[in-house]
Amino acid sequence: MKKIFWVYVVIVIFSFITVSAFAGTCTTVSRSNFTFEQILTSSDLNTQFNDLYNAHNAYDGGCITDGTLEDGALNTTDFAVPLNALKEGFECSRSDTNTVAVGKGRISVNGNWITDSDGGNVTWACSGCSAEASDSTFYVYAKTGTSLDLLIDTTAPGVDGYNGTSKVLCEFYNDKNSDIASGSVESWVRTDFSPRDQVTVRYGNGHGSTANKIRRFQIIQRQSGGAITYADSATNGATFTINEDGLYHITYCDRYTTAETTIGITKNTGATTVSIISLTGEDVIGFQEIPGDNIGCIHRVAPLENTDVIRPHNSGTPNGTGFEIMFSITKIGK
């Protein structure tokens, strides 16, 4: 009888350990308390075992207590991506000539989780930020921390989006007047700023000396990816050579301060001394007439092939030199 009693005790203890370890349904199991030298009948024993048996079979995890997983408990190797690489939101835009606005979002920076439902603004003289400079590209970063802390820096990010300690959100161009240029803010997407394959040049710089209807520009505002190669020649003007077949978006803006003029875009033309208005055929992608002393733009989407050469072609008279004088070509599809 005593052996049966101790077997019963062991089973009861094991049952409570099992309940504690695996947690079951939200029920309790009662038992009888036997006194010293009290006779344990088979009926009593079967009742006790049946209660335990039925309760054990009903375990379904319904009473498992929720736990908290601390950041420090995450393996930094196995969880390297969520701890360092996630970013949703935080879209950047130009607020004014001195300020970049950053929208709300969620991000992980060097193991820190940051959620911001309002976003924020960043401008010059912010803590730790680079000094303002004209005719320069700058980058907006989220610093390491538990809340959104923005940084303006001249250091470009690596392909992982970091400058070492902070994670990039976007880039912008500060023009010759030390103003954040309209349309220059580009957000970071995966491994580069969007769009990836793009060349943008600005500030008119006359025309080629021989190719006198082909525009030249002073600076490269953006040059990314390998789909387009830009070259500037004092003799031949600006050329944009296509390295990958695909669909491209092209924009050309210019100005003639005296009278009306015509600007356009050509492909593989040999008539670089002929006004765009006099050209016909497949080498003309498009042209646009502009009233006197006005800024005009032409926008075209065209399928282009490897080795095609695109040129900003005009009547030879546009003479604008400001930031708004520009040529941009972007690969937008295959």
C-alpha positions in Angstrom: 0.0 0.0 0.0 2.8 2.4 0.8 4.4 1.7 -2.5 1.2 2.6 -4.3 1.0 5.8 -2.2 4.5 7.0 -3.2 3.8 6.1 -6.9 0.8 8.4 -6.6 2.8 11.2 -5.0 5.4 11.0 -7.8 2.7 11.2 -10.5 1.1 14.2 -8.9 4.4 16.0 -8.7 5.2 15.2 -12.3 1.8 16.5 -13.4 2.3 19.8 -11.7 5.8 20.1 -13.2 4.3 19.4 -16.6 1.6 22.0 -16.1 4.2 24.5 -15.1 6.5 23.8 -18.1 4.0 23.5 -20.9 0.9 25.3 -19.5 -2.5 23.9 -20.2 -6.1 25.0 -20.3 -7.3 27.3 -17.6 -8.6 24.6 -15.2 -7.5 23.3 -11.8 -7.0 19.8 -10.6 -8.1 18.9 -7.0 -6.9 15.9 -4.9 -7.8 14.2 -1.7 -5.5 14.7 1.3 -4.9 11.3 3.0 -4.0 11.1 6.7 -1.3 9.0 8.3 -2.0 5.2 8.0 -5.3 5.9 6.2 -6.2 3.1 3.8 -6.0 4.2 0.1 -8.7 2.2 -1.8 -8.6 1.3 -5.4 -11.6 3.5 -6.0 -9.8 6.5 -4.4 -6.7 5.8 -6.4 -8.6 5.5 -9.7 -10.5 8.7 -9.1 -7.2 10.6 -8.5 -5.5 9.1 -11.5 -8.6 9.8 -13.7 -8.6 13.4 -12.7 -5.0 13.8 -13.6 -5.4 11.9 -16.8 -8.3 13.9 -18.0 -6.8 17.2 -17.1 -3.5 16.3 -18.8 -5.3 15.4 -22.0 -7.1 18.7 -22.0 -3.8 20.8 -22.0 -3.8 23.1 -25.1 -1.6 26.0 -24.1 -4.5 28.3 -23.3 -3.0 29.4 -20.0 0.6 30.0 -21.1 1.8 33.3 -19.7 3.0 35.8 -22.3 6.7 36.6 -22.0 8.8 39.6 -23.0 11.7 39.2 -25.3 14.3 41.9 -24.5 16.4 43.5 -27.2 19.5 42.3 -25.5 18.4 38.7 -25.8 18.4 38.7 -29.6 21.4 37.1 -31.2 23.1 39.9 -33.1 24.2 37.5 -35.8 20.9 35.7 -36.4 18.9 38.9 -36.1 21.4 41.1 -38.0 18.9 42.1 -40.7 16.0 43.3 -38.5 18.4 44.9 -36.0 20.2 46.9 -38.7 18.5 47.0 -42.1 14.8 47.6 -41.8 13.3 50.9 -43.0 9.7 51.8 -43.9 8.6 55.4 -44.4 10.7 58.5 -43.6 10.1 60.0 -47.0 12.1 63.2 -47.5 11.0 66.4 -49.2 12.2 70.0 -49.5 10.4 72.1 -47.0 12.1 75.4 -47.9 15.5 76.6 -49.2 17.2 75.6 -45.9 15.1 72.7 -44.6 14.4 69.1 -45.4 11.2 67.6 -44.0 11.2 63.9 -43.1 7.9 62.0 -42.8 6.9 59.4 -40.2 8.2 55.9 -40.3 9.9 52.9 -38.7 13.6 52.0 -38.9 16.3 50.0 -37.2 19.7 51.7 -36.7 22.7 49.8 -35.3 20.4 47.5 -33.2 18.1 50.3 -32.1 14.4 50.3 -33.0 13.0 53.7 -33.9 9.3 54.4 -34.5 8.2 58.0 -35.2 4.6 58.9 -35.9 5.3 62.6 -36.7 8.6 62.7 -38.6 10.7 65.9 -38.3 12.7 68.6 -40.0 16.4 69.1 -40.3 18.3 72.3 -41.2 21.8 73.7 -41.0 23.6 74.1 -37.6 21.9 71.0 -36.2 23.9 69.0 -33.6 26.8 67.2 -35.2 25.8 68.3 -38.7 28.2 69.3 -41.5 28.6 73.0 -42.2 26.6 74.4 -45.1 28.4 74.7 -48.4 27.2 75.8 -51.9 27.3 73.7 -55.0 27.5 70.5 -52.9 25.6 67.2 -52.3 24.5 66.4 -48.7 22.9 63.4 -47.0 20.3 63.2 -44.3 20.8 60.4 -41.8 19.0 58.9 -38.8 21.5 58.7 -35.9 21.8 55.7 -33.6 19.3 56.0 -30.7 15.8 55.2 -29.6 14.1 58.2 -31.1 14.4 60.0 -34.5 17.5 62.2 -34.4 18.4 63.7 -37.8 21.8 64.5 -39.2 23.0 66.4 -42.3 26.4 65.1 -43.5 28.7 65.4 -46.5 29.8 61.7 -46.2 28.1 59.5 -48.7 26.7 56.1 -47.5 28.0 52.7 -48.4 25.8 50.2 -50.2 24.4 49.1 -46.8 23.1 52.6 -46.2 25.4 53.6 -43.3 28.1 56.2 -43.0 29.6 54.2 -40.2 27.2 55.0 -37.3 24.1 56.5 -38.9 21.6 55.3 -41.5 20.9 57.3 -44.5 17.3 58.5 -45.4 17.9 60.8 -48.4 20.2 63.1 -50.3 19.9 66.7 -51.6 21.8 69.2 -53.5 22.7 72.7 -52.2 23.0 75.0 -55.2 25.3 77.9 -56.0 23.1 80.2 -54.0 23.3 77.9 -51.0 19.7 77.0 -51.4 18.4 73.4 -51.2 17.5 72.9 -54.9 13.9 72.2 -55.8 13.5 68.7 -57.1 16.9 67.6 -55.8 15.8 65.5 -52.8 16.1 61.8 -53.4 15.1 59.1 -50.9 17.3 56.0 -50.2 15.9 52.7 -51.6 17.7 49.4 -50.8 21.3 50.1 -52.1 21.1 53.5 -53.7 19.0 56.7 -54.0 16.0 56.5 -56.2 16.0 56.5 -59.1 19.2 54.4 -59.4 20.3 54.9 -63.1 20.2 58.6 -63.7 22.4 61.5 -64.8 21.4 65.1 -64.1 23.5 68.1 -65.2 22.7 71.8 -64.5 23.7 75.4 -65.1 24.0 76.3 -68.8 27.6 76.6 -70.2 27.2 77.6 -73.8 27.5 75.2 -76.7 30.1 73.1 -78.4 32.5 75.1 -80.5 32.1 72.7 -83.4 28.8 71.1 -82.5 27.3 74.6 -82.0 23.7 73.4 -81.5 24.5 71.0 -78.7 24.3 72.4 -75.2 26.9 72.2 -72.5 26.5 72.3 -68.7 28.6 73.3 -65.7 28.0 70.7 -63.1 26.9 67.1 -62.5 24.2 67.2 -59.9 23.6 63.4 -59.9 25.3 60.5 -61.6 24.3 57.0 -60.5 24.2 53.5 -61.9 25.8 52.2 -65.0 23.1 52.6 -67.6 24.2 56.1 -68.8 27.6 57.6 -69.5 27.8 61.4 -69.5 30.6 63.3 -71.3 31.2 67.0 -71.8 33.3 68.3 -74.6 34.3 71.9 -75.4 34.1 70.9 -79.0 31.2 68.5 -79.2 29.0 69.6 -76.3 27.2 67.2 -73.9 26.5 63.6 -74.8 24.7 60.9 -72.9 25.6 57.4 -74.1 23.2 54.5 -73.3 24.8 51.3 -72.0 21.7 49.3 -71.4 18.6 48.7 -73.5 15.5 50.0 -71.7 12.8 52.7 -71.3 14.2 56.1 -70.4 12.7 59.4 -69.2 14.4 62.5 -70.5 14.0 66.2 -69.4 15.6 69.2 -71.0 15.0 72.8 -69.7 16.5 75.9 -71.2 16.0 79.7 -71.8 16.9 82.4 -74.3 16.8 85.8 -72.7 16.3 87.8 -75.9 13.6 86.1 -78.1 11.8 82.9 -78.7 13.9 79.8 -79.2 13.6 76.0 -79.8 15.0 73.2 -77.7 14.9 69.5 -78.3 16.4 66.0 -77.8 18.1 64.0 -80.5 19.4 60.4 -80.8 22.4 59.4 -82.8 22.3 62.6 -84.9 25.3 63.7 -87.0 23.7 67.1 -87.7 25.1 68.8 -84.6 25.4 72.1 -86.5 21.8 72.2 -87.7 19.0 73.8 -85.7 16.7 71.2 -84.1 13.7 72.9 -85.8 15.2 72.0 -89.2 15.8 68.3 -88.4 13.4 65.5 -89.4 13.5 61.7 -89.1 14.2 59.2 -86.4 17.0 61.1 -84.8 14.6 63.7 -83.3 13.0 62.4 -80.1 11.1 65.7 -79.6 11.4 69.5 -79.6 9.7 72.5 -77.9 9.4 76.1 -78.8 9.9 78.6 -75.9 8.6 82.3 -75.9 11.3 85.0 -75.4 12.9 85.3 -72.0 11.0 82.3 -70.6 12.2 79.0 -69.2 10.8 76.0 -71.2 11.1 72.3 -70.7 10.6 69.2 -72.9 9.8 65.8 -71.4 9.9 62.6 -73.3 9.8 58.8 -72.6 11.6 56.7 -75.2 12.9 53.2 -75.7 16.7 53.4 -76.1 19.3 50.8 -77.0 22.9 50.1 -76.0 25.3 52.6 -77.7 22.5 55.2 -78.5 23.8 58.7 -78.0 21.4 61.3 -76.7 22.0 65.1 -77.0 20.5 68.3 -75.7 19.9 69.9 -79.1 18.6 73.4 -79.8 18.7 76.3 -82.2 22.0 77.5 -80.9 20.6 80.6 -79.2 19.6 79.5 -75.6 21.9 81.3 -73.2 20.5 80.7 -69.7 23.1 79.9 -67.0 21.0 79.4 -63.8 20.2 76.2 -61.9 17.0 75.8 -63.8 18.9 75.1 -67.0 19.3 71.3 -66.9 19.3 68.0 -68.7 18.3 64.8 -66.9 18.0 61.2 -68.2 16.7 58.3 -66.1 16.2 54.6 -66.9 12.7 53.7 -65.7 12.2 50.3 -67.2 13.4 47.4 -69.3 
